[in-house]
Amino acid sequence: MSRFAPLPDPPYYAVIFTAQRTEADHGYGAMADRMMALAADQPGHIGVESTRDADGLGITISYWTDEASLLAWKAQAEHLLAQKLGKTRWYSHYTLRVARVERAYCGPDGR
C-alpha cells in the first residue's frame, strides 16, 4: 500500500494540518482512524497523506477537488467534535493551512 495519495492533475486543494500531540492518548487513535474513514466518504475527497514522529509532531495533508468540498468537511458534525477534542485534549499546538495546488510533479524522474 502506497503512503502517497492518488492525486489527479491540478488544480485541487490541499489542507495541511501540522500538530504537536500531548502525551496522553485520551481516545486519539480511535478518533484519528474514524476521521480518516469519514473523510474518505466525503464528496470531493481525493486522498490523504500523514506522518508522525517519535516526539509527537504530525503532518496530515488531505486533498480535495474544490473549496466547497473542503468547507463541507470542516463543518461535518463528527469532524467538528474531533476539532473540539483536538483543541482541548490532543494538541499542545497546531497550524492549519489551505492551499490551491496549481502544479504537481512526481519523481524521481520528475513526471
SEKE-560487 format. One record per residue: residue number from 0; residue in one letter; x, y, z of N, C-alpha, C in turn. Coordinates in pm, 1 decimal. Example, Ala and Ser with C-alpha at 12.3 -4.5 7.8 and 13.67 -1.06 7.14 Angstrom:
! residues 2
{seq:0; type:A; n.X:1319.0; n.Y:-569.0; n.Z:780.0; ca.X:1230.0; ca.Y:-450.0; ca.Z:780.0; c.X:1320.0; c.Y:-330.0; c.Z:780.0}
{seq:1; type:S; n.X:1285.0; n.Y:-225.0; n.Z:708.0; ca.X:1367.0; ca.Y:-106.0; ca.Z:714.0; c.X:1290.0; c.Y:3.0; c.Z:787.0}
END
This chain:
! residues 111
{seq:0; type:M; n.X:84.3; n.Y:-119.4; n.Z:0.0; ca.X:0.0; ca.Y:0.0; ca.Z:0.0; c.X:87.9; c.Y:124.5; c.Z:0.0}
{seq:1; type:S; n.X:62.2; n.Y:214.7; n.Z:-90.9; ca.X:139.5; ca.Y:337.1; ca.Z:-100.2; c.X:95.1; c.Y:435.9; c.Z:7.0}
{seq:2; type:R; n.X:190.1; n.Y:508.3; n.Z:61.3; ca.X:158.3; ca.Y:614.4; ca.Z:157.1; c.X:131.0; c.Y:746.2; c.Z:86.6}
{seq:3; type:F; n.X:140.4; n.Y:745.6; n.Z:-46.4; ca.X:112.4; ca.Y:865.0; ca.Z:-125.2; c.X:-32.3; c.Y:862.6; c.Z:-172.6}
{seq:4; type:A; n.X:-100.0; n.Y:975.4; n.Z:-161.3; ca.X:-238.1; ca.Y:985.3; ca.Z:-208.9; c.X:-240.2; c.Y:979.6; c.Z:-361.0}
{seq:5; type:P; n.X:-339.5; n.Y:914.0; n.Z:-419.6; ca.X:-353.2; ca.Y:909.9; ca.Z:-565.8; c.X:-415.8; c.Y:1040.4; c.Z:-613.9}
{seq:6; type:L; n.X:-334.9; n.Y:1129.9; n.Z:-662.9; ca.X:-382.3; ca.Y:1265.0; ca.Z:-693.5; c.X:-410.1; c.Y:1284.5; c.Z:-841.8}
{seq:7; type:P; n.X:-511.6; n.Y:1365.7; n.Z:-872.2; ca.X:-541.6; ca.Y:1397.6; ca.Z:-1012.1; c.X:-448.7; c.Y:1509.0; c.Z:-1060.8}
{seq:8; type:D; n.X:-462.8; n.Y:1543.8; n.Z:-1185.1; ca.X:-392.5; ca.Y:1661.4; ca.Z:-1235.4; c.X:-449.3; c.Y:1784.7; c.Z:-1165.5}
{seq:9; type:P; n.X:-365.0; n.Y:1883.0; n.Z:-1135.0; ca.X:-413.0; ca.Y:2007.7; ca.Z:-1073.3; c.X:-505.5; c.Y:2081.2; c.Z:-1169.0}
{seq:10; type:P; n.X:-586.1; n.Y:2172.2; n.Z:-1114.2; ca.X:-582.8; ca.Y:2219.6; ca.Z:-976.3; c.X:-670.1; c.Y:2134.8; c.Z:-883.0}
{seq:11; type:Y; n.X:-632.8; n.Y:2137.3; n.Z:-755.6; ca.X:-709.9; ca.Y:2079.3; ca.Z:-646.7; c.X:-662.1; c.Y:2148.8; c.Z:-519.4}
{seq:12; type:Y; n.X:-721.7; n.Y:2116.6; n.Z:-407.7; ca.X:-688.2; ca.Y:2182.7; ca.Z:-281.7; c.X:-618.9; c.Y:2086.9; c.Z:-185.5}
{seq:13; type:A; n.X:-530.9; n.Y:2143.6; n.Z:-104.8; ca.X:-461.1; ca.Y:2068.8; ca.Z:-0.6; c.X:-485.6; c.Y:2138.1; c.Z:132.7}
{seq:14; type:V; n.X:-525.8; n.Y:2061.6; n.Z:232.9; ca.X:-539.2; ca.Y:2111.6; ca.Z:369.5; c.X:-423.6; c.Y:2049.4; c.Z:447.7}
{seq:15; type:I; n.X:-333.2; n.Y:2133.5; n.Z:494.4; ca.X:-211.1; ca.Y:2088.8; ca.Z:560.6; c.X:-225.5; c.Y:2115.5; c.Z:710.3}
{seq:16; type:F; n.X:-232.0; n.Y:2007.7; n.Z:786.8; ca.X:-252.8; ca.Y:2016.5; ca.Z:931.6; c.X:-126.7; c.Y:1965.0; c.Z:1001.1}
{seq:17; type:T; n.X:-56.7; n.Y:2054.9; n.Z:1068.3; ca.X:64.3; ca.Y:2021.0; ca.Z:1143.4; c.X:31.7; c.Y:2038.3; c.Z:1290.5}
{seq:18; type:A; n.X:58.8; n.Y:1935.1; n.Z:1371.2; ca.X:18.5; ca.Y:1941.8; ca.Z:1512.2; c.X:119.8; c.Y:1871.0; c.Z:1601.7}
{seq:19; type:Q; n.X:135.2; n.Y:1926.9; n.Z:1719.4; ca.X:213.8; ca.Y:1863.9; ca.Z:1824.9; c.X:117.3; c.Y:1797.3; c.Z:1921.4}
{seq:20; type:R; n.X:128.8; n.Y:1665.2; n.Z:1935.4; ca.X:42.2; ca.Y:1588.7; ca.Z:2024.4; c.X:81.2; c.Y:1608.6; c.Z:2169.6}
{seq:21; type:T; n.X:-19.4; n.Y:1598.0; n.Z:2257.2; ca.X:7.0; ca.Y:1586.4; ca.Z:2400.3; c.X:48.0; c.Y:1441.4; c.Z:2426.0}
{seq:22; type:E; n.X:92.5; n.Y:1410.9; n.Z:2545.5; ca.X:142.5; ca.Y:1276.1; ca.Z:2574.4; c.X:32.0; c.Y:1172.6; c.Z:2590.5}
{seq:23; type:A; n.X:-80.2; n.Y:1208.8; n.Z:2649.4; ca.X:-187.0; ca.Y:1112.0; ca.Z:2676.1; c.X:-270.2; c.Y:1087.4; c.Z:2550.7}
{seq:24; type:D; n.X:-317.9; n.Y:962.6; n.Z:2533.8; ca.X:-396.4; ca.Y:926.9; ca.Z:2415.6; c.X:-539.5; c.Y:978.8; c.Z:2424.8}
{seq:25; type:H; n.X:-608.2; n.Y:953.9; n.Z:2534.6; ca.X:-746.4; ca.Y:1000.4; ca.Z:2555.9; c.X:-836.5; c.Y:973.9; c.Z:2436.3}
{seq:26; type:G; n.X:-822.1; n.Y:856.8; n.Z:2371.9; ca.X:-907.6; ca.Y:821.2; ca.Z:2259.8; c.X:-862.3; c.Y:875.7; c.Z:2125.4}
{seq:27; type:Y; n.X:-743.3; n.Y:932.6; n.Z:2119.3; ca.X:-695.6; ca.Y:994.2; ca.Z:1995.2; c.X:-688.3; c.Y:893.9; c.Z:1879.9}
{seq:28; type:G; n.X:-628.6; n.Y:778.8; n.Z:1904.7; ca.X:-609.5; ca.Y:680.4; ca.Z:1797.9; c.X:-739.3; c.Y:639.9; c.Z:1731.9}
{seq:29; type:A; n.X:-839.5; n.Y:611.1; n.Z:1812.9; ca.X:-970.2; ca.Y:570.9; ca.Z:1759.1; c.X:-1033.7; c.Y:684.8; c.Z:1680.2}
{seq:30; type:M; n.X:-1023.3; n.Y:806.1; n.Z:1731.7; ca.X:-1082.2; ca.Y:920.2; ca.Z:1661.2; c.X:-1007.6; c.Y:948.0; c.Z:1530.9}
{seq:31; type:A; n.X:-876.4; n.Y:936.4; n.Z:1532.0; ca.X:-799.0; ca.Y:959.0; ca.Z:1409.7; c.X:-839.4; c.Y:857.7; c.Z:1302.0}
{seq:32; type:D; n.X:-854.4; n.Y:732.3; n.Z:1341.1; ca.X:-898.0; ca.Y:629.9; ca.Z:1245.9; c.X:-1036.8; c.Y:661.4; c.Z:1191.6}
{seq:33; type:R; n.X:-1125.9; n.Y:704.0; n.Z:1278.6; ca.X:-1262.2; ca.Y:738.2; ca.Z:1237.0; c.X:-1262.5; c.Y:856.0; c.Z:1139.7}
{seq:34; type:M; n.X:-1181.1; n.Y:957.5; n.Z:1167.9; ca.X:-1176.2; ca.Y:1075.4; ca.Z:1080.9; c.X:-1121.3; c.Y:1039.0; c.Z:943.0}
{seq:35; type:M; n.X:-1022.0; n.Y:951.6; n.Z:938.0; ca.X:-967.6; ca.Y:909.1; ca.Z:808.4; c.X:-1076.2; c.Y:838.5; c.Z:726.1}
{seq:36; type:A; n.X:-1150.6; n.Y:749.0; n.Z:790.4; ca.X:-1256.8; ca.Y:676.0; ca.Z:720.6; c.X:-1370.5; c.Y:768.9; c.Z:679.5}
{seq:37; type:L; n.X:-1408.4; n.Y:858.6; n.Z:768.8; ca.X:-1518.2; ca.Y:951.1; ca.Z:741.0; c.X:-1480.5; c.Y:1047.5; c.Z:628.2}
{seq:38; type:A; n.X:-1359.3; n.Y:1100.1; n.Z:632.1; ca.X:-1314.5; ca.Y:1192.4; ca.Z:527.0; c.X:-1316.9; c.Y:1123.4; c.Z:390.9}
{seq:39; type:A; n.X:-1274.4; n.Y:998.5; n.Z:387.3; ca.X:-1270.1; ca.Y:924.3; ca.Z:261.0; c.X:-1407.5; c.Y:910.2; c.Z:196.9}
{seq:40; type:D; n.X:-1514.2; n.Y:916.7; n.Z:278.3; ca.X:-1651.1; ca.Y:904.6; ca.Z:227.1; c.X:-1713.6; c.Y:1038.4; c.Z:187.6}
{seq:41; type:Q; n.X:-1642.4; n.Y:1148.2; n.Z:210.7; ca.X:-1698.0; ca.Y:1279.8; ca.Z:182.4; c.X:-1687.3; c.Y:1313.5; c.Z:33.6}
{seq:42; type:P; n.X:-1791.4; n.Y:1374.8; n.Z:-22.7; ca.X:-1782.8; ca.Y:1419.9; ca.Z:-161.5; c.X:-1664.6; c.Y:1514.9; c.Z:-179.2}
{seq:43; type:G; n.X:-1589.7; n.Y:1494.5; n.Z:-285.4; ca.X:-1477.2; ca.Y:1582.0; ca.Z:-316.2; c.X:-1345.9; c.Y:1542.1; c.Z:-251.8}
{seq:44; type:H; n.X:-1347.7; n.Y:1441.1; n.Z:-164.2; ca.X:-1222.5; ca.Y:1395.9; ca.Z:-102.3; c.X:-1142.0; c.Y:1317.2; c.Z:-204.7}
{seq:45; type:I; n.X:-1013.4; n.Y:1350.3; n.Z:-215.8; ca.X:-925.9; ca.Y:1282.8; ca.Z:-311.1; c.X:-837.4; c.Y:1181.0; c.Z:-241.0}
{seq:46; type:G; n.X:-778.7; n.Y:1220.6; n.Z:-128.6; ca.X:-687.8; ca.Y:1132.0; ca.Z:-57.9; c.X:-623.3; c.Y:1203.4; c.Z:59.0}
{seq:47; type:V; n.X:-534.3; n.Y:1130.3; n.Z:127.4; ca.X:-467.5; ca.Y:1185.7; ca.Z:245.4; c.X:-327.9; c.Y:1126.0; c.Z:256.5}
{seq:48; type:E; n.X:-237.0; n.Y:1204.9; n.Z:309.9; ca.X:-102.2; ca.Y:1159.9; ca.Z:343.7; c.X:-75.0; c.Y:1206.7; c.Z:485.9}
{seq:49; type:S; n.X:-17.9; n.Y:1117.9; n.Z:568.2; ca.X:0.4; ca.Y:1152.7; ca.Z:708.5; c.X:125.6; c.Y:1086.3; c.Z:764.7}
{seq:50; type:T; n.X:192.8; n.Y:1157.3; n.Z:853.4; ca.X:309.8; ca.Y:1103.3; ca.Z:921.5; c.X:321.3; c.Y:1166.9; c.Z:1059.4}
{seq:51; type:R; n.X:383.9; n.Y:1095.0; n.Z:1152.4; ca.X:406.2; ca.Y:1146.9; ca.Z:1287.5; c.X:541.2; c.Y:1095.8; c.Z:1335.3}
{seq:52; type:D; n.X:619.4; n.Y:1183.5; n.Z:1400.8; ca.X:749.3; ca.Y:1139.8; ca.Z:1450.6; c.X:739.1; c.Y:1091.9; c.Z:1595.8}
{seq:53; type:A; n.X:847.6; n.Y:1042.9; n.Z:1648.3; ca.X:850.6; ca.Y:985.9; ca.Z:1782.7; c.X:822.0; c.Y:1088.5; c.Z:1891.5}
{seq:54; type:D; n.X:841.1; n.Y:1215.9; n.Z:1862.1; ca.X:815.2; ca.Y:1321.4; ca.Z:1960.3; c.X:672.9; c.Y:1376.3; c.Z:1951.8}
{seq:55; type:G; n.X:590.6; n.Y:1319.3; n.Z:1864.0; ca.X:450.4; ca.Y:1357.9; ca.Z:1856.1; c.X:416.3; c.Y:1465.3; c.Z:1755.2}
{seq:56; type:L; n.X:514.5; n.Y:1512.6; n.Z:1677.5; ca.X:483.9; ca.Y:1610.9; ca.Z:1573.9; c.X:429.4; c.Y:1536.9; c.Z:1452.4}
{seq:57; type:G; n.X:311.0; n.Y:1575.7; n.Z:1408.0; ca.X:248.8; ca.Y:1510.0; ca.Z:1294.9; c.X:210.4; c.Y:1607.8; c.Z:1186.2}
{seq:58; type:I; n.X:210.9; n.Y:1559.3; n.Z:1063.8; ca.X:165.3; ca.Y:1637.3; ca.Z:949.1; c.X:67.9; c.Y:1549.9; c.Z:870.7}
{seq:59; type:T; n.X:-53.0; n.Y:1601.1; n.Z:852.4; ca.X:-153.7; ca.Y:1532.7; ca.Z:772.4; c.X:-198.4; c.Y:1628.7; c.Z:663.5}
{seq:60; type:I; n.X:-195.8; n.Y:1581.0; n.Z:540.7; ca.X:-240.4; ca.Y:1660.7; ca.Z:426.4; c.X:-358.1; c.Y:1588.5; c.Z:363.7}
{seq:61; type:S; n.X:-472.5; n.Y:1655.3; n.Z:363.4; ca.X:-588.2; ca.Y:1598.5; ca.Z:293.3; c.X:-609.1; c.Y:1677.5; c.Z:165.6}
{seq:62; type:Y; n.X:-651.4; n.Y:1607.0; n.Z:61.8; ca.X:-666.0; ca.Y:1666.6; ca.Z:-70.2; c.X:-812.6; c.Y:1664.4; c.Z:-110.5}
{seq:63; type:W; n.X:-855.9; n.Y:1775.5; n.Z:-172.9; ca.X:-996.5; ca.Y:1795.5; ca.Z:-206.7; c.X:-1009.4; c.Y:1850.8; c.Z:-347.7}
{seq:64; type:T; n.X:-1117.2; n.Y:1814.0; n.Z:-414.2; ca.X:-1138.0; ca.Y:1858.3; ca.Z:-551.9; c.X:-1164.8; c.Y:2007.8; c.Z:-562.3}
{seq:65; type:D; n.X:-1231.6; n.Y:2063.6; n.Z:-461.6; ca.X:-1268.5; ca.Y:2205.2; ca.Z:-467.9; c.X:-1286.3; c.Y:2260.6; c.Z:-326.9}
{seq:66; type:E; n.X:-1294.8; n.Y:2391.5; n.Z:-319.2; ca.X:-1306.0; ca.Y:2458.2; ca.Z:-189.4; c.X:-1437.6; c.Y:2425.9; c.Z:-119.2}
{seq:67; type:A; n.X:-1545.8; n.Y:2412.2; n.Z:-194.2; ca.X:-1675.2; ca.Y:2379.5; ca.Z:-133.6; c.X:-1668.5; c.Y:2245.2; c.Z:-60.3}
{seq:68; type:S; n.X:-1599.6; n.Y:2148.1; n.Z:-118.0; ca.X:-1587.5; ca.Y:2016.6; ca.Z:-55.0; c.X:-1508.4; c.Y:2023.6; c.Z:75.0}
{seq:69; type:L; n.X:-1398.9; n.Y:2098.3; n.Z:76.1; ca.X:-1321.0; ca.Y:2104.7; ca.Z:199.7; c.X:-1393.9; c.Y:2186.0; c.Z:306.1}
{seq:70; type:L; n.X:-1472.6; n.Y:2285.2; n.Z:266.9; ca.X:-1551.9; ca.Y:2360.2; ca.Z:365.3; c.X:-1663.5; c.Y:2273.2; c.Z:423.5}
{seq:71; type:A; n.X:-1721.5; n.Y:2186.3; n.Z:341.0; ca.X:-1824.0; ca.Y:2093.8; ca.Z:390.7; c.X:-1761.0; c.Y:1996.5; c.Z:491.1}
{seq:72; type:W; n.X:-1639.9; n.Y:1949.8; n.Z:464.5; ca.X:-1569.0; ca.Y:1861.8; ca.Z:557.7; c.X:-1541.2; c.Y:1933.8; c.Z:689.0}
{seq:73; type:K; n.X:-1498.5; n.Y:2058.3; n.Z:681.0; ca.X:-1470.1; ca.Y:2135.8; ca.Z:802.0; c.X:-1594.0; c.Y:2144.5; c.Z:891.3}
{seq:74; type:A; n.X:-1711.9; n.Y:2151.1; n.Z:829.8; ca.X:-1837.0; ca.Y:2168.7; ca.Z:903.8; c.X:-1908.4; c.Y:2037.9; c.Z:936.3}
{seq:75; type:Q; n.X:-1853.4; n.Y:1923.4; n.Z:897.4; ca.X:-1917.1; ca.Y:1793.8; ca.Z:922.2; c.X:-1924.9; c.Y:1769.2; c.Z:1073.8}
{seq:76; type:A; n.X:-2038.1; n.Y:1721.8; n.Z:1123.6; ca.X:-2065.7; ca.Y:1714.3; ca.Z:1267.5; c.X:-1961.9; c.Y:1635.1; c.Z:1346.6}
{seq:77; type:E; n.X:-1928.1; n.Y:1514.0; n.Z:1303.2; ca.X:-1828.9; ca.Y:1435.1; ca.Z:1377.0; c.X:-1691.0; c.Y:1500.1; c.Z:1370.4}
{seq:78; type:H; n.X:-1660.3; n.Y:1562.6; n.Z:1258.2; ca.X:-1533.3; ca.Y:1631.0; ca.Z:1243.6; c.X:-1527.9; c.Y:1753.3; c.Z:1336.4}
{seq:79; type:L; n.X:-1639.4; n.Y:1821.6; n.Z:1354.2; ca.X:-1644.7; ca.Y:1934.0; ca.Z:1448.1; c.X:-1613.2; c.Y:1887.8; c.Z:1590.1}
{seq:80; type:L; n.X:-1665.8; n.Y:1771.5; n.Z:1629.8; ca.X:-1634.1; ca.Y:1716.0; ca.Z:1761.3; c.X:-1485.0; c.Y:1684.9; c.Z:1771.9}
{seq:81; type:A; n.X:-1428.5; n.Y:1623.3; n.Z:1669.6; ca.X:-1285.3; ca.Y:1592.0; ca.Z:1670.6; c.X:-1201.7; c.Y:1719.2; c.Z:1680.0}
{seq:82; type:Q; n.X:-1243.9; n.Y:1824.4; n.Z:1611.2; ca.X:-1172.2; ca.Y:1952.0; ca.Z:1619.0; c.X:-1173.4; c.Y:2005.2; c.Z:1762.5}
{seq:83; type:K; n.X:-1289.6; n.Y:1998.9; n.Z:1827.1; ca.X:-1301.6; ca.Y:2047.2; ca.Z:1965.3; c.X:-1212.3; c.Y:1966.5; c.Z:2059.5}
{seq:84; type:L; n.X:-1215.7; n.Y:1834.0; n.Z:2045.5; ca.X:-1133.1; ca.Y:1748.6; ca.Z:2130.7; c.X:-984.8; c.Y:1770.0; c.Z:2103.2}
{seq:85; type:G; n.X:-950.2; n.Y:1795.9; n.Z:1978.8; ca.X:-811.0; ca.Y:1826.4; ca.Z:1945.9; c.X:-762.2; c.Y:1948.3; c.Z:2021.0}
{seq:86; type:K; n.X:-844.7; n.Y:2050.7; n.Z:2026.4; ca.X:-807.6; ca.Y:2174.5; ca.Z:2096.0; c.X:-799.3; c.Y:2155.8; c.Z:2246.6}
{seq:87; type:T; n.X:-887.6; n.Y:2071.0; n.Z:2302.8; ca.X:-893.4; ca.Y:2057.8; ca.Z:2449.1; c.X:-814.5; c.Y:1940.5; c.Z:2505.9}
{seq:88; type:R; n.X:-784.2; n.Y:1836.5; n.Z:2423.7; ca.X:-719.0; ca.Y:1716.1; ca.Z:2475.6; c.X:-589.4; c.Y:1676.4; c.Z:2407.0}
{seq:89; type:W; n.X:-586.8; n.Y:1684.6; n.Z:2274.4; ca.X:-484.9; ca.Y:1611.9; ca.Z:2199.4; c.X:-367.9; c.Y:1693.8; c.Z:2148.6}
{seq:90; type:Y; n.X:-383.9; n.Y:1823.1; n.Z:2130.7; ca.X:-277.6; ca.Y:1902.7; ca.Z:2069.6; c.X:-232.1; c.Y:2014.6; c.Z:2162.3}
{seq:91; type:S; n.X:-99.6; n.Y:2026.3; n.Z:2178.2; ca.X:-46.3; ca.Y:2139.7; ca.Z:2252.8; c.X:-29.2; c.Y:2260.1; c.Z:2160.2}
{seq:92; type:H; n.X:-20.8; n.Y:2233.9; n.Z:2029.9; ca.X:-11.3; ca.Y:2340.9; ca.Z:1929.6; c.X:-45.6; c.Y:2280.9; c.Z:1794.1}
{seq:93; type:Y; n.X:-106.9; n.Y:2360.3; n.Z:1707.6; ca.X:-131.3; ca.Y:2315.2; ca.Z:1570.5; c.X:-135.2; c.Y:2433.3; c.Z:1476.5}
{seq:94; type:T; n.X:-112.4; n.Y:2404.4; n.Z:1349.9; ca.X:-123.5; ca.Y:2502.1; ca.Z:1242.7; c.X:-198.4; c.Y:2435.1; c.Z:1128.3}
{seq:95; type:L; n.X:-292.8; n.Y:2506.9; n.Z:1069.4; ca.X:-367.9; ca.Y:2455.5; ca.Z:956.2; c.X:-351.5; c.Y:2553.3; c.Z:840.5}
{seq:96; type:R; n.X:-321.0; n.Y:2498.6; n.Z:725.6; ca.X:-304.7; ca.Y:2580.9; ca.Z:606.3; c.X:-390.7; c.Y:2520.6; c.Z:494.7}
{seq:97; type:V; n.X:-448.9; n.Y:2605.6; n.Z:412.9; ca.X:-525.6; ca.Y:2560.7; ca.Z:297.1; c.X:-458.7; c.Y:2620.5; c.Z:174.1}
{seq:98; type:A; n.X:-431.4; n.Y:2534.1; n.Z:76.4; ca.X:-362.1; ca.Y:2579.1; ca.Z:-43.8; c.X:-428.8; c.Y:2521.8; c.Z:-168.0}
{seq:99; type:R; n.X:-428.4; n.Y:2599.7; n.Z:-271.6; ca.X:-472.0; ca.Y:2551.0; ca.Z:-403.0; c.X:-347.2; c.Y:2502.3; c.Z:-475.7}
{seq:100; type:V; n.X:-347.9; n.Y:2378.2; n.Z:-515.3; ca.X:-233.6; ca.Y:2319.9; ca.Z:-585.3; c.X:-247.9; c.Y:2351.0; c.Z:-734.0}
{seq:101; type:E; n.X:-151.2; n.Y:2423.9; n.Z:-786.1; ca.X:-152.3; ca.Y:2463.9; ca.Z:-926.8; c.X:-66.5; c.Y:2373.3; c.Z:-1014.0}
{seq:102; type:R; n.X:41.9; n.Y:2321.2; n.Z:-955.7; ca.X:132.1; ca.Y:2232.0; ca.Z:-1026.8; c.X:172.9; c.Y:2120.6; c.Z:-932.2}
{seq:103; type:A; n.X:198.5; n.Y:2002.6; n.Z:-987.9; ca.X:245.5; ca.Y:1890.1; ca.Z:-907.4; c.X:335.8; c.Y:1803.7; c.Z:-994.9}
{seq:104; type:Y; n.X:439.3; n.Y:1752.0; n.Z:-934.6; ca.X:535.3; ca.Y:1667.0; ca.Z:-1004.9; c.X:559.1; c.Y:1541.6; c.Z:-923.3}
{seq:105; type:C; n.X:585.3; n.Y:1432.3; n.Z:-989.4; ca.X:620.5; ca.Y:1307.3; ca.Z:-923.4; c.X:762.5; c.Y:1271.0; c.Z:-961.8}
{seq:106; type:G; n.X:826.6; n.Y:1192.8; n.Z:-880.3; ca.X:964.8; ca.Y:1159.1; ca.Z:-908.2; c.X:991.7; c.Y:1013.1; c.Z:-882.8}
{seq:107; type:P; n.X:1111.8; n.Y:971.3; n.Z:-893.0; ca.X:1230.3; ca.Y:1056.0; ca.Z:-900.2; c.X:1257.0; c.Y:1115.5; c.Z:-1037.0}
{seq:108; type:D; n.X:1184.0; n.Y:1076.9; n.Z:-1138.3; ca.X:1213.7; ca.Y:1127.3; ca.Z:-1273.0; c.X:1145.1; c.Y:1260.4; c.Z:-1304.5}
{seq:109; type:G; n.X:1067.7; n.Y:1316.9; n.Z:-1208.9; ca.X:1008.2; ca.Y:1448.5; ca.Z:-1227.2; c.X:879.6; c.Y:1452.7; c.Z:-1305.7}
{seq:110; type:R; n.X:825.4; n.Y:1337.9; n.Z:-1339.8; ca.X:699.8; ca.Y:1335.7; ca.Z:-1415.8; c.X:580.6; c.Y:1340.5; c.Z:-1325.8}
END
